[in-house]
Amino acid sequence: MTSLRYLIAARYIRSRKSHSVINIISGVSVMAMATPVAAMIVLLSVFNGLEGMVRQLYSAVDPDISVAPREGTTFAVADVDAEALRAVEGVEALSFVLEQGAMAEAGGRRTIARVKGVDESYTDAVPVADRVVAGSFAVASEDADCMVAGQGVARDLQLSRLSTGETVRLYALNRARMSSLLPTGGYKRREMPLAGIYSVDEETGDRIFVSLGAAQSLFSYPDRASGIEIRVKEGADADDVARRLQEAVGGEMRVLTREQGNSIYRLMALEKRIVFLVAALVMAIASLAIVGTLSMVIIDKRDDAETLRTMGADGRLIRGVFTAEGELLALASLVAGLAAGTALAAAQQHWGLVRLDAATLMVDAYPVELRATDVLLTAAVYSATAWTITRLTVDAMLKKR
């Protein structure tokens, strides 16, 4: 019975209608339904590409996993068993850091910066050294401390790539001597040569890296840190590693993955969901083209339906034939939309057809990443929508007869 109704429906689609305008409307309906399917795949692929670009951009300064105290801003380094954390399955490297706000000065120019003290294993945990555009990533030499500044700090202090070696002064509140009545002497100063300049973006460009010891001295936090930054082994799941780390550090510390710690990832995920919902609504509206097409086909084929009844077909078969015709039209539009959307996204991903003129970005072509899950999800949503509309239309039209 199922194969028979699809054979008859396929015959109806291939045959000429009594009114040629129905053929034209059917073709237009298929294209109208295929367009939002293709657009949805392209939109989702664009968001995937943007997400991948952002991940690549921030992976140089954002650790895979960060550990911070739930209360307060710092904790005693001695209170954390670093070896136990290194032994957690999936952990490749970790580093203790101390980050606070300070003022930087050079050549009579000043700016507010985030000073981040890092230990000697920091570059193993976070590959920020890959973003150095001048000098090298070195926070300590054989005889003195030094610093690495973000491009935003370098711009504010008018430091160029040729300024490495120039002395920069850092000022921070002296927690031990701070007094609202006698503010003189209520700050601490450290002078260090500039060893390098790194560049990621404007948001992270206000950061200065120094050694952990220099930061502890500057901020009057001896033997303390504000966090632990961890790199996950390749192939390990960051969420699973974070759960194991949370068990290891206990409830006094908070363990966050990169996605949980950086709001930009959550924002992009939310934007993608909203775009998906809007595109799904557009697909639902486009699927309404089935209503008009099926209505005209049912009217056009009323004599054929009577012939089938004379030959012994019941109402269920008649309804099944027209339902199958709507499903075949939806399938044709789905295949066309998937093919067009996949082809466009793949072409942009591999050949970069749409170019970008922004010299400050990491890529010169619009980033696109085609994922099979998005294609399958689009097909599932469209199929469910078209299936529902087809049945409602056929039931409504045949009920009137």
C-alpha positions as CSV (number, residue, x, y, z in Angstrom):
1,M,0.0,0.0,0.0
2,T,2.8,2.4,0.9
3,S,4.7,1.7,-2.3
4,L,1.6,2.1,-4.4
5,R,0.7,5.5,-3.1
6,Y,4.3,6.7,-3.7
7,L,4.2,5.3,-7.3
8,I,0.9,7.1,-8.0
9,A,2.2,10.3,-6.4
10,A,5.4,10.1,-8.5
11,R,3.3,9.6,-11.6
12,Y,1.3,12.7,-10.7
13,I,4.4,14.8,-10.3
14,R,5.9,13.7,-13.6
15,S,2.7,14.0,-15.6
16,R,1.5,17.2,-17.2
17,K,-1.3,18.9,-15.2
18,S,-4.4,20.0,-16.9
19,H,-3.4,23.5,-16.2
20,S,0.2,24.3,-17.1
21,V,0.4,27.0,-14.4
22,I,0.3,24.3,-11.8
23,N,3.6,23.0,-13.2
24,I,5.2,26.4,-12.9
25,I,3.8,26.9,-9.4
26,S,5.1,23.5,-8.3
27,G,8.6,24.3,-9.5
28,V,8.6,27.7,-7.9
29,S,7.3,26.1,-4.6
30,V,10.2,23.7,-4.6
31,M,12.8,26.4,-5.1
32,A,11.0,28.6,-2.5
33,M,11.3,25.8,0.0
34,A,14.8,24.9,-0.9
35,T,16.2,28.4,-0.5
36,P,15.8,28.7,3.3
37,V,17.3,25.2,3.7
38,A,20.4,26.3,1.9
39,A,20.5,29.6,3.7
40,M,20.3,27.8,7.1
41,I,23.3,25.6,6.3
42,V,25.3,28.5,5.2
43,L,24.4,30.6,8.3
44,L,25.3,27.8,10.7
45,S,28.6,27.2,8.8
46,V,29.5,30.8,9.1
47,F,28.9,30.8,12.8
48,N,31.0,27.7,13.1
49,G,33.8,29.4,11.2
50,L,33.6,32.5,13.4
51,E,33.6,30.3,16.5
52,G,36.7,28.5,15.2
53,M,38.5,31.7,14.5
54,V,37.7,33.1,18.0
55,R,38.9,29.9,19.6
56,Q,42.1,30.0,17.7
57,L,42.5,33.7,18.6
58,Y,41.9,33.3,22.3
59,S,43.6,30.0,22.8
60,A,46.9,31.8,23.0
61,V,45.9,33.7,26.2
62,D,43.0,31.6,27.6
63,P,43.9,28.4,29.3
64,D,42.0,25.2,28.6
65,I,41.0,25.1,32.3
66,S,41.4,27.7,35.1
67,V,41.2,27.3,38.8
68,A,40.4,30.2,41.1
69,P,39.3,30.7,44.7
70,R,35.5,30.8,45.3
71,E,36.0,33.5,48.0
72,G,38.6,36.3,47.9
73,T,41.0,37.0,45.1
74,T,44.1,35.0,46.1
75,F,45.2,31.8,47.9
76,A,48.4,30.5,49.4
77,V,50.4,28.5,46.8
78,A,51.4,26.1,49.5
79,D,47.8,25.1,50.2
80,V,47.5,23.5,46.7
81,D,49.1,20.2,45.9
82,A,50.5,20.9,42.5
83,E,51.8,17.4,42.0
84,A,48.4,15.9,42.7
85,L,46.9,18.2,40.1
86,R,49.5,17.3,37.5
87,A,48.7,13.6,38.2
88,V,45.0,14.1,37.2
89,E,44.2,12.2,34.1
90,G,44.2,14.6,31.1
91,V,46.4,17.3,32.6
92,E,49.4,18.2,30.4
93,A,50.8,21.3,32.2
94,L,49.8,23.8,34.8
95,S,51.0,27.2,36.0
96,F,50.4,29.4,39.1
97,V,49.5,33.0,38.2
98,L,48.8,36.2,40.1
99,E,46.9,39.0,38.2
100,Q,46.0,42.4,39.5
101,G,45.6,45.9,38.1
102,A,48.4,48.4,38.1
103,M,49.7,51.6,36.3
104,A,52.4,51.4,33.7
105,E,54.7,54.3,32.8
106,A,57.3,54.9,30.2
107,G,58.7,58.1,28.7
108,G,56.3,60.3,30.7
109,R,53.2,58.4,29.4
110,R,51.0,56.3,31.6
111,T,48.2,53.7,31.2
112,I,46.3,51.3,33.3
113,A,47.1,47.6,32.7
114,R,46.5,44.2,34.0
115,V,49.8,42.8,35.4
116,K,50.0,39.0,35.4
117,G,52.7,37.2,37.2
118,V,53.5,33.8,35.8
119,D,55.9,31.0,36.8
120,E,58.5,29.4,34.6
121,S,56.1,26.7,33.3
122,Y,53.5,29.2,32.0
123,T,54.3,28.9,28.3
124,D,53.8,25.1,28.6
125,A,50.3,25.7,29.9
126,V,49.3,28.7,27.7
127,P,50.9,29.2,24.2
128,V,51.0,33.0,24.5
129,A,54.6,33.0,23.2
130,D,53.2,32.2,19.7
131,R,51.6,35.7,19.7
132,V,54.9,37.6,20.3
133,V,55.4,40.1,17.5
134,A,58.6,41.8,18.8
135,G,61.4,40.5,21.0
136,S,60.7,37.3,22.9
137,F,58.4,36.0,25.7
138,A,60.8,36.3,28.7
139,V,59.7,37.4,32.2
140,A,63.1,36.8,33.8
141,S,66.7,36.9,32.7
142,E,69.8,35.6,34.5
143,D,70.2,38.7,36.5
144,A,66.9,40.6,36.6
145,D,63.1,40.5,36.0
146,C,61.7,41.7,32.7
147,M,58.2,42.0,31.2
148,V,56.2,41.3,28.0
149,A,53.5,43.8,27.2
150,G,50.4,43.6,25.1
151,Q,50.1,45.6,21.9
152,G,47.4,47.8,23.6
153,V,49.8,48.8,26.4
154,A,52.6,49.3,23.9
155,R,50.4,51.7,21.9
156,D,49.3,53.7,24.9
157,L,52.9,54.1,26.0
158,Q,54.0,54.7,22.4
159,L,56.4,51.7,22.5
160,S,57.3,50.3,19.1
161,R,58.7,46.9,18.1
162,L,62.1,48.6,18.4
163,S,61.5,49.6,22.0
164,T,62.4,46.2,23.5
165,G,64.9,46.8,26.2
166,E,63.4,50.1,27.3
167,T,62.5,50.4,31.0
168,V,58.9,50.4,32.0
169,R,57.8,51.3,35.5
170,L,54.9,49.6,37.3
171,Y,52.9,51.2,40.2
172,A,50.6,49.3,42.5
173,L,48.9,50.1,45.8
174,N,51.0,49.1,48.8
175,R,48.6,47.0,50.9
176,A,50.9,47.1,53.9
177,R,51.3,50.9,54.1
178,M,48.2,52.3,52.4
179,S,46.5,55.1,54.4
180,S,43.7,57.4,53.4
181,L,45.2,60.1,55.7
182,L,48.8,59.9,54.5
183,P,48.7,58.6,51.0
184,T,52.4,59.3,50.4
185,G,54.2,56.1,50.1
186,G,51.0,54.2,49.7
187,Y,52.2,52.6,46.5
188,K,55.0,50.3,45.3
189,R,57.1,50.7,42.2
190,R,59.0,48.2,40.1
191,E,61.1,49.0,37.0
192,M,61.7,46.3,34.4
193,P,63.0,46.2,30.9
194,L,60.6,45.4,28.1
195,A,61.6,42.0,26.7
196,G,58.8,41.6,24.1
197,I,55.4,42.7,22.7
198,Y,52.6,40.3,22.0
199,S,49.4,40.9,20.0
200,V,46.0,39.1,20.2
201,D,43.2,41.8,20.3
202,E,42.3,45.0,22.0
203,E,40.7,43.3,25.0
204,T,43.7,41.2,25.9
205,G,46.2,43.8,24.8
206,D,46.1,45.7,28.1
207,R,48.0,42.9,29.9
208,I,51.6,42.8,31.0
209,F,53.3,39.6,31.9
210,V,56.0,39.5,34.6
211,S,57.4,36.8,36.7
212,L,55.3,35.4,39.5
213,G,57.9,36.6,42.1
214,A,57.9,40.1,40.7
215,A,54.1,40.3,40.8
216,Q,54.0,38.9,44.4
217,S,56.4,41.7,45.4
218,L,54.6,44.4,43.5
219,F,51.2,43.6,44.9
220,S,52.4,42.6,48.4
221,Y,51.1,39.1,48.1
222,P,54.1,36.9,49.1
223,D,53.7,33.2,48.3
224,R,50.2,33.7,47.0
225,A,48.5,33.4,43.6
226,S,45.2,34.3,42.1
227,G,44.7,31.3,39.9
228,I,46.0,28.1,38.3
229,E,46.0,27.8,34.5
230,I,46.0,24.3,33.0
231,R,46.6,22.8,29.6
232,V,44.6,19.7,28.7
233,K,46.3,16.8,26.8
234,E,45.4,16.5,23.1
235,G,42.4,14.3,22.7
236,A,41.2,14.7,26.3
237,D,37.8,16.1,27.0
238,A,38.1,19.4,28.9
239,D,34.8,19.0,30.8
240,D,35.8,15.6,32.1
241,V,39.2,16.9,33.1
242,A,37.6,19.8,34.8
243,R,35.3,17.5,36.9
244,R,38.3,15.5,38.0
245,L,40.2,18.6,38.9
246,Q,37.2,19.9,40.9
247,E,37.3,16.7,43.0
248,A,41.0,17.1,43.5
249,V,40.9,20.8,44.7
250,G,37.7,20.6,46.7
251,G,34.9,23.0,47.2
252,E,37.0,26.0,48.2
253,M,38.2,26.4,44.6
254,R,36.2,26.9,41.4
255,V,37.2,25.1,38.2
256,L,36.2,26.5,34.8
257,T,36.8,25.4,31.3
258,R,37.7,28.0,28.6
259,E,34.1,28.2,27.4
260,Q,32.8,28.7,31.0
261,G,35.4,31.3,31.8
262,N,35.2,33.5,28.7
263,S,31.8,35.0,28.1
264,I,32.4,35.4,24.4
265,Y,32.0,31.7,23.8
266,R,28.7,31.6,25.6
267,L,27.6,34.7,23.6
268,M,28.5,33.1,20.3
269,A,26.6,29.8,21.3
270,L,23.6,31.9,22.2
271,E,23.7,33.8,18.9
272,K,23.9,30.5,17.0
273,R,20.9,29.2,18.8
274,I,18.9,32.3,18.0
275,V,19.9,32.3,14.3
276,F,18.9,28.6,14.2
277,L,15.5,29.4,15.6
278,V,14.9,32.3,13.3
279,A,16.0,30.2,10.3
280,A,13.8,27.4,11.4
281,L,10.9,29.8,11.5
282,V,11.7,31.0,8.0
283,M,11.8,27.4,6.8
284,A,8.4,26.8,8.4
285,I,7.0,29.8,6.6
286,A,8.5,28.7,3.3
287,S,7.0,25.2,3.8
288,L,3.6,26.8,3.6
289,A,4.2,26.8,-0.2
290,I,3.1,23.2,0.0
291,V,-0.4,24.3,1.0
292,G,-1.1,26.1,-2.2
293,T,0.6,23.6,-4.4
294,L,-1.2,20.6,-2.9
295,S,-4.5,22.4,-2.9
296,M,-4.3,23.0,-6.7
297,V,-3.1,19.5,-7.3
298,I,-6.0,18.0,-5.4
299,I,-8.4,20.1,-7.3
300,D,-6.7,19.3,-10.6
301,K,-6.7,15.6,-9.9
302,R,-10.2,15.2,-8.6
303,D,-11.3,13.2,-11.7
304,D,-8.3,10.9,-11.2
305,A,-9.3,10.5,-7.5
306,E,-12.8,9.5,-8.6
307,T,-11.4,7.0,-11.0
308,L,-9.3,5.4,-8.2
309,R,-12.4,5.1,-6.1
310,T,-14.2,3.4,-8.9
311,M,-11.4,0.9,-9.1
312,G,-11.8,0.1,-5.4
313,A,-9.4,2.6,-3.7
314,D,-10.6,3.7,-0.3
315,G,-10.3,7.2,1.2
316,R,-7.2,6.2,3.0
317,L,-5.3,5.4,-0.2
318,I,-6.6,8.6,-1.9
319,R,-5.4,10.6,1.1
320,G,-2.1,8.7,1.1
321,V,-1.5,9.5,-2.6
322,F,-1.8,13.3,-2.1
323,T,0.2,13.1,1.2
324,A,2.9,11.2,-0.7
325,E,3.0,13.9,-3.4
326,G,3.5,16.6,-0.8
327,E,6.3,14.5,0.8
328,L,8.0,14.1,-2.5
329,L,7.8,17.8,-3.3
330,A,9.3,18.5,0.2
331,L,12.0,15.8,-0.4
332,A,12.9,17.4,-3.7
333,S,13.2,20.9,-2.1
334,L,15.2,19.4,0.8
335,V,17.7,17.7,-1.5
336,A,18.1,20.8,-3.6
337,G,18.5,23.0,-0.5
338,L,21.0,20.6,1.1
339,A,23.0,20.3,-2.1
340,A,23.1,24.1,-2.7
341,G,23.9,25.0,0.9
342,T,26.6,22.3,1.3
343,A,28.2,23.3,-2.0
344,L,28.2,27.0,-1.1
345,A,29.6,26.4,2.4
346,A,32.2,23.9,1.1
347,A,33.3,26.2,-1.7
348,Q,33.8,29.1,0.8
349,Q,35.6,26.9,3.2
350,H,38.1,25.5,0.7
351,W,38.5,28.3,-1.8
352,G,37.5,31.5,0.1
353,L,35.2,33.0,-2.5
354,V,34.1,35.8,-0.3
355,R,37.1,37.9,0.7
356,L,37.7,40.3,3.6
357,D,39.5,43.6,3.4
358,A,40.2,43.9,7.1
359,A,43.9,43.8,7.6
360,T,43.6,43.4,11.4
361,L,41.9,40.0,11.2
362,M,43.6,36.6,11.2
363,V,42.0,35.5,7.9
364,D,41.6,37.2,4.5
365,A,38.4,35.2,3.6
366,Y,35.1,34.9,5.5
367,P,35.6,32.0,7.9
368,V,33.2,29.0,7.2
369,E,33.2,25.5,8.7
370,L,30.8,23.0,7.4
371,R,29.6,20.4,9.9
372,A,27.7,17.2,9.3
373,T,25.7,17.7,12.5
374,D,24.3,21.0,11.2
375,V,23.3,19.4,7.9
376,L,21.5,16.6,9.7
377,L,19.8,18.9,12.1
378,T,18.6,21.2,9.3
379,A,17.2,18.2,7.4
380,A,15.5,16.9,10.5
381,V,13.8,20.2,11.3
382,Y,12.7,20.8,7.7
383,S,11.4,17.2,7.3
384,A,9.3,17.4,10.5
385,T,7.9,20.8,9.5
386,A,7.1,19.8,5.9
387,W,5.6,16.4,7.1
388,T,3.2,18.2,9.5
389,I,2.1,20.9,7.0
390,T,1.5,18.2,4.3
391,R,-0.8,16.2,6.5
392,L,-2.7,19.1,7.7
393,T,-3.2,20.4,4.2
394,V,-4.4,17.1,2.8
395,D,-6.7,16.4,5.7
396,A,-8.2,19.9,5.4
397,M,-8.7,19.7,1.6
398,L,-10.2,16.1,1.5
399,K,-12.4,16.8,4.4
400,K,-14.2,19.5,2.3
401,R,-14.9,17.0,-0.5
